Amino acid sequence: MGRSAAFFDLDKTVIAKSSALAFGRPFYRDGLITRRDVVKSAYAQLMFRLGGTDAQTMARTRDYLAALCKGWQVEQVRQIVAETLHELINPYVYAEAAALIEEHQAAGRDVVLVSASGEEMVRPIGVLLGVTDVIATRMGVVDGRYSGEVEFYAAGSSKVDAVGELAAERGYDLADSYAYSDSYSDRPLLECVGHPSVVNPDRQLRRLAVENSWPVLEFRHPIPLGRRLRERPAVPVAAAALGVGVGVAIGIAWYGRHRRTRTAPTPA
């Protein structure tokens, strides 16, 4: 028997928002994206979530987002993430997910975040969670700037390829390993381990979980990590059981609020 690991999708599984949208406001503020980019990129992400298992959809999403960030300075992106991480991500970590990660670590399992979002965002989020291993999208870099090429797109079956490589390197027994995701696009990831669970699943994934008798978890308590640690015990993961993002950040939620504010009628 080899070692076992636990693989966690990030968006809507560990955090209650999209990591690929969370940093939109500072990216817009610093001039990396325009309002038009906000709408187009949010649409691309929506199409990925609705039909993410389709190879053509994934390719279009990957290519569009790669072109969007072409020319950005890598160090500028890292600095934005570092400066805003605790404001934009920390308050949205599910208490149930944080507790589950700790349970796996206490059992001696390695925990790995697996996300289609860029490594420059996913790795700092991992540090926030006490997770050092990540599988994330890697963009090509030339002279400190994104080249517009994608070296590795961590979505669909590509996630499984990366998980398999890591398992071979470290001796993980995937039949004794765990995986968690909210999206049907992660079906290959869930099916490659012996203990899959779905978290806040979309309709297709919920149906698949019922068909396969996979545990269905509902995470409902996003709490800042510092507060959760002070107020232990956290929400028990067992109580949540109901059954047996690319590389870039686009803030569509903020943009929607901003637009409504601008178009609201002026009081008489």
Secondary structure, 3 states (H helix, E strand, C coil): CCECEEEEECECCCECCCHHHHCHHHHHHCCCCCHHHHHHHHHHHHHHHHHCCCHHHHHHHHHHHHHHCCCCEHHHHHHHHHHHHHHHCHHHEEHHHHHHHHHHHHCCCEEEEEEEEEHHHHHHHHHHHCCCEEEEEEEEEECCEEEEEEEECCCCHHHHHHHHHHHHHHCECHHHCEEEECCHHHHHHHHCCCEEEEECCCHHHHHHHHHHCCCEECCCCECCHHHHHHCCCCCCHHHHECCCCCCCCCCHHHHHHHHHHHHCCCCC
